[in-house]
Amino acid sequence: MALTRIPMPERLREHAANPPADPPTPKDAATIVVVRDGDHGIEAFLMRRQSSMAFAAGFYVFPGGGVLASDHQPVPWVGPDERVWAARWRCAPDLARALVVAAVRETFEETGVLLAGPDAHSVLSDTTDLEPVRDALEEGEIGFAEFLTDHDLVLRADLVGAWAHWITPAFEPRRYDTRFFVAALPEGQKVGAISREADRTAWVPLSDVLAAVERGEATMMPPTIATCREVSAHTAATVVDVAASRTFDTIEPQLVDVDGELFLETYLGEG
C-alpha cells in the first residue's frame, strides 16, 4: 500500500472549505465495471453524467447507483451465495445480496447489459426485446425480482467479481458507500439506448481514458481513476477470476492541508 495524495478536484473545493459539522451517513451503492477485450487492450463502458445531475455532474463513471429497498427481496439466483459475498464485502449477508442485485439491476437499467440467463449454464445473448422493461425498472414500476421471475431468468452471480470498496469523504454533502464489481460483457450482448442520466457513452480502452484524464480532457472521480488503473492490467477474459483472489481495503479519502493546498489522501495498492 502506498500513500497517495490527489489534488482536490475543483468541484469539491467549496465543500471541502465548508465541511458539515455532522457528516451525512453514506448511502449503500453498487457499480459494475463492464469490460471487453478490444484491439487496443481491455476496454470499459463509461458514461458521462448529465451536467444537471446533483452528484458528479460531467464526470465519467461506470454504470451503477444506490441500493433500493426492493433490492433486498429474494431473486432467482445462481452462483456464489450471500454468505460468500458477505465475506467479500465484510458486511451482513442481506446487504451483500442486495448489493449484487443493485449492481446487476442498475447496469441493466443504464446500459441494457444483463448478467442473467435461463439457467446456471447460460446467459442471454440478446436483450433487445427487453428494452421496454428498462424504463419500468428505472421508474420503480416493477422490481428486479419480479422482472427476472416474469421472464424465467436467474441472476448470474458467478459472472461478477468484487473489486474495490470506496466511501465518499466526510466533507461531501452527498455520500456513498460504494462497492465496485467487475464483469465481462456477455457474448452477443450490446449496449442499448443511452441512459437518461448520461449525455455521452463509449467503450474506451482504459489506457486511452487514463491518458485523457492526465491531459485534462476527461474528468473522473478518484475511485474511478484508481479502478481504471487496476483493471487495465488485466483482460476481460480473466478479470472475474482475478477478482475472486483479489484482496482490498475499504478506502475513505481524508482531507489534508499541505502548505495551504488541499488534497485527498488515501492508501492505494498496486492493483
Secondary structure as GFF3:
##gff-version 3
##sequence-region A 1 271
A	DSSP	beta_strand	2	7	.	.	.	ID=ss1
A	DSSP	three_ten_helix	10	12	.	.	.	ID=ss2
A	DSSP	alpha_helix	13	17	.	.	.	ID=ss3
A	DSSP	beta_strand	27	38	.	.	.	ID=ss4
A	DSSP	beta_strand	41	49	.	.	.	ID=ss5
A	DSSP	beta_strand	60	61	.	.	.	ID=ss6
A	DSSP	beta_strand	64	66	.	.	.	ID=ss7
A	DSSP	three_ten_helix	69	72	.	.	.	ID=ss8
A	DSSP	beta_strand	77	78	.	.	.	ID=ss9
A	DSSP	alpha_helix	82	89	.	.	.	ID=ss10
A	DSSP	alpha_helix	93	111	.	.	.	ID=ss11
A	DSSP	beta_strand	116	117	.	.	.	ID=ss12
A	DSSP	three_ten_helix	128	130	.	.	.	ID=ss13
A	DSSP	alpha_helix	131	138	.	.	.	ID=ss14
A	DSSP	alpha_helix	144	150	.	.	.	ID=ss15
A	DSSP	beta_strand	154	156	.	.	.	ID=ss16
A	DSSP	three_ten_helix	157	159	.	.	.	ID=ss17
A	DSSP	beta_strand	161	167	.	.	.	ID=ss18
A	DSSP	beta_strand	176	184	.	.	.	ID=ss19
A	DSSP	beta_strand	198	205	.	.	.	ID=ss20
A	DSSP	alpha_helix	206	214	.	.	.	ID=ss21
A	DSSP	alpha_helix	222	231	.	.	.	ID=ss22
A	DSSP	alpha_helix	239	245	.	.	.	ID=ss23
A	DSSP	beta_strand	250	251	.	.	.	ID=ss24
A	DSSP	beta_strand	254	258	.	.	.	ID=ss25
A	DSSP	beta_strand	261	268	.	.	.	ID=ss26
###
